[in-house]
Amino acid sequence: MKTVEIILVALIVLGAVLYLYKTFKPKKKTGCGCGTVDCKVPKPTIERASNDN
C-alpha cells in the first residue's frame, strides 16, 4: 500500500510541474494573433465614389 501512495504522489507532483512549465515557459514568436507580436496591419484606403452627373 505504501508503494501505491508513493506512485500517486509522484504522479501528482509530475502533473503540477508539467502544468507550471506549460504555463510559465517563454512563448515563441509565432506570428500575428497570438499576443506575442505587435501586428502591423495596413489601413485600407477609402476611395470615394465620384458623382459625375
C-alpha positions in Angstrom: 0.0 0.0 0.0 3.0 2.3 0.6 4.2 2.0 -3.0 0.7 2.9 -4.3 0.8 6.1 -2.2 4.3 6.9 -3.4 3.3 6.4 -7.1 0.2 8.5 -6.6 2.1 11.4 -5.0 4.8 11.2 -7.8 2.1 11.5 -10.4 0.5 14.5 -8.7 3.9 16.2 -8.4 4.7 15.4 -12.0 1.4 16.8 -13.2 1.9 20.0 -11.2 5.4 20.5 -12.6 4.2 20.0 -16.1 1.4 22.4 -15.6 3.7 25.1 -14.2 6.2 24.6 -17.1 3.4 24.8 -19.7 2.0 27.9 -18.0 5.2 29.9 -17.5 7.5 28.8 -20.3 8.5 31.7 -22.7 6.3 31.9 -25.7 7.8 31.6 -29.1 7.0 34.3 -31.7 4.7 32.5 -34.0 3.2 35.5 -35.8 0.1 37.6 -35.7 -2.8 36.9 -33.4 -1.0 35.1 -30.6 -0.4 38.1 -28.4 3.4 37.8 -28.7 3.9 40.1 -31.7 2.6 43.6 -32.4 0.8 43.2 -35.7 1.3 45.9 -38.3 -1.9 45.7 -40.4 -2.0 48.2 -43.2 -5.0 50.5 -43.1 -7.4 50.2 -46.0 -7.6 53.2 -48.3 -11.1 54.6 -48.6 -12.0 55.6 -52.1 -14.9 57.9 -52.6 -17.3 57.3 -55.4 -17.3 60.2 -57.8 -20.7 61.8 -58.6 -20.2 63.0 -62.2 -23.8 63.7 -63.4 
